Amino acid sequence: MSKGFEVFPGSAEGTVRFDRETLCALERGFEKNPEVAKQLAEIVGQKAKIYKDILSNILDPEHRAPIKFVPNEGQKTLYGQIAKRELERIDAEDEDDEDLSCGHSVEEHKQALESVIEKMQPKIN
């Protein structure tokens, strides 16, 4: 079983977990790719803002709690595409750790984004 589809005791099939690094990397992906985020919001619809907002702990962004959920098609599209575009941007701009103010490394963000892409792929039975 791949890391992206861990089984969580007591959770519904297809449940995925986004840890702090993943939440941070996705949030940065939205910030650094506003045009892509806007286009995706047009595809996903009104819930795109909600899907984006659940990534951050607005009251205490330094202490993000990991989240577990069963992604719907809108979330799969939004998160998967943002992760893909952010990975492309990081490579194109040759970012390094000094470019991040969150305390994570570029490699941690890249691994988290790769994990998102894997988790958001359609599951074939």
C-alpha positions as CSV (number, residue, x, y, z in Angstrom):
1,M,0.0,0.0,0.0
2,S,1.4,3.4,-0.9
3,K,2.1,6.1,1.6
4,G,-0.6,8.3,0.1
5,F,-3.4,5.9,1.0
6,E,-2.7,5.0,4.5
7,V,-5.5,3.3,6.4
8,F,-6.7,5.2,9.4
9,P,-8.4,3.1,12.1
10,G,-12.1,4.1,12.3
11,S,-11.9,6.1,9.1
12,A,-13.9,5.7,5.9
13,E,-12.2,4.2,2.9
14,G,-10.3,6.7,0.9
15,T,-9.4,8.9,3.9
16,V,-6.2,10.9,3.3
17,R,-4.2,12.9,5.8
18,F,-2.5,16.2,5.2
19,D,0.3,16.9,7.8
20,R,1.6,20.3,8.6
21,E,4.2,20.4,5.8
22,T,1.5,19.4,3.3
23,L,-0.8,22.1,4.5
24,C,2.0,24.7,4.4
25,A,3.1,23.6,0.9
26,L,-0.4,23.7,-0.5
27,E,-1.1,27.1,1.1
28,R,2.1,28.4,-0.5
29,G,1.0,26.9,-3.8
30,F,-2.2,28.9,-3.7
31,E,-0.2,32.1,-2.8
32,K,2.4,31.7,-5.5
33,N,0.0,30.5,-8.3
34,P,-2.9,33.0,-8.1
35,E,-3.9,32.7,-11.8
36,V,-4.0,28.9,-11.6
37,A,-6.0,29.1,-8.4
38,K,-8.4,31.5,-10.0
39,Q,-8.9,29.2,-13.0
40,L,-9.4,26.2,-10.8
41,A,-12.0,28.1,-8.7
42,E,-14.0,28.6,-11.9
43,I,-13.9,24.9,-12.5
44,V,-14.6,23.8,-9.0
45,G,-17.1,26.5,-8.2
46,Q,-18.0,28.3,-5.0
47,K,-16.6,25.6,-2.7
48,A,-13.1,26.3,-3.9
49,K,-12.7,29.1,-1.3
50,I,-13.8,26.7,1.5
51,Y,-11.4,24.0,0.3
52,K,-8.5,26.6,0.3
53,D,-9.5,28.0,3.7
54,I,-9.5,24.7,5.5
55,L,-5.8,24.4,4.8
56,S,-4.8,27.1,7.3
57,N,-5.5,27.6,10.9
58,I,-6.5,31.3,10.7
59,L,-6.5,31.7,14.5
60,D,-3.0,30.3,15.0
61,P,-1.1,29.6,11.7
62,E,2.0,28.6,13.6
63,H,0.2,25.6,15.0
64,R,-1.6,23.9,12.2
65,A,-3.2,20.7,13.1
66,P,-3.0,17.9,10.5
67,I,-6.3,17.1,8.8
68,K,-8.0,13.9,7.7
69,F,-10.7,13.8,5.2
70,V,-12.2,11.8,2.3
71,P,-11.6,14.1,-0.7
72,N,-14.4,14.8,-3.1
73,E,-13.8,15.4,-6.9
74,G,-13.6,19.1,-6.4
75,Q,-10.9,18.8,-3.7
76,K,-9.0,16.2,-5.8
77,T,-9.0,18.6,-8.8
78,L,-8.1,21.7,-6.8
79,Y,-5.4,20.2,-4.5
80,G,-3.9,18.0,-7.2
81,Q,-3.5,20.7,-9.7
82,I,-2.2,23.3,-7.3
83,A,0.4,20.8,-6.0
84,K,1.4,20.0,-9.6
85,R,1.7,23.7,-10.6
86,E,3.6,24.6,-7.4
87,L,6.1,21.8,-8.0
88,E,6.7,23.1,-11.5
89,R,7.1,26.7,-10.2
90,I,9.6,25.6,-7.5
91,D,11.7,23.8,-10.1
92,A,11.4,26.6,-12.7
93,E,12.4,29.3,-10.1
94,D,15.1,27.1,-8.6
95,E,13.9,27.9,-5.1
96,D,16.1,27.1,-2.1
97,D,15.5,27.0,1.6
98,E,16.1,30.7,2.1
99,D,13.1,31.4,0.0
100,L,10.8,29.8,2.6
101,S,9.9,31.7,5.8
102,C,7.9,28.8,7.3
103,G,10.9,26.8,8.6
104,H,10.5,23.9,6.2
105,S,13.0,23.0,3.5
106,V,12.2,23.2,-0.2
107,E,12.7,19.4,-0.2
108,E,10.1,18.9,2.5
109,H,7.6,21.0,0.5
110,K,8.4,19.1,-2.7
111,Q,7.9,15.8,-1.0
112,A,4.6,17.0,0.5
113,L,3.4,18.2,-2.9
114,E,4.3,15.0,-4.6
115,S,2.3,13.2,-1.9
116,V,-0.7,15.4,-2.6
117,I,-0.5,14.6,-6.3
118,E,-0.4,10.9,-5.5
119,K,-3.3,11.1,-3.0
120,M,-5.5,13.1,-5.4
121,Q,-5.2,10.6,-8.2
122,P,-8.3,8.7,-9.1
123,K,-8.3,5.3,-7.3
124,I,-8.6,2.4,-9.7
125,N,-10.3,-0.7,-8.2
